[in-house]
């Protein structure tokens, strides 16, 4: 499968809200998620373990998503250690992942930063079965899903903190393929959100600490939504 060949993107403000409405969501309800990720990331220092900034960002993003959607009747679930939040009608399931630099950019095909496991593969199989014709492969996927009870449409809230452009790019997207390297590399739908800008306070003297190509400042940095360009 060629990455990105089937994806449908909703990058404009007037198309984002209708796309989110199908899931019973609004842009305003989701904005706290990338903000939480960035605040957690930027609160770390060189004294933390090297892997902690990314883990802290992801963990706080998960918490923010769950806290927001609990008020709408969604339910937090850890499905074989994958943290999800599931709609009250069981129709939709969302998890959170950090993405690569292509995240939040139209006509790109982002990948998840980390390798994904069995639960993600099952979630993708749920998404893919609706796009399959009646084939032996489709029957095999359906049997596997029936045996595991997996039935919710599977979405990932993907975020990327870009220190070169001082913005957080993010999207809510429906994956349909995992590459041989174990990372998601194809999406049926991408709801691309407006990027959020952040600023380094004037007078900050501590240099950025780099973790896997991303910088972290041990300061509290304000975050504001950016207008679509």
Secondary structure, DSSP 4 states (H G I P E B T S, - for coil): --TTTT-EE--SHHHHHHHHHTTT--HHHHHHHHHHHHHHHHT--TTS-TTHHHHHHHHHHHHHHHHHHHTTT-EEEEETTEEEEE-TTSSEEEEEEEB-TTTT-TT----BSSPP-HHHHHHHHHHHHTT--S-HHHHHHHHHHHHHT--SEEEEEEEEEETTTTEEEEEEEEEEEE-TTSSEEEEEEEEEPPPEEE-PPTT--SPPEEETTEEE-SS---EEEPPP-
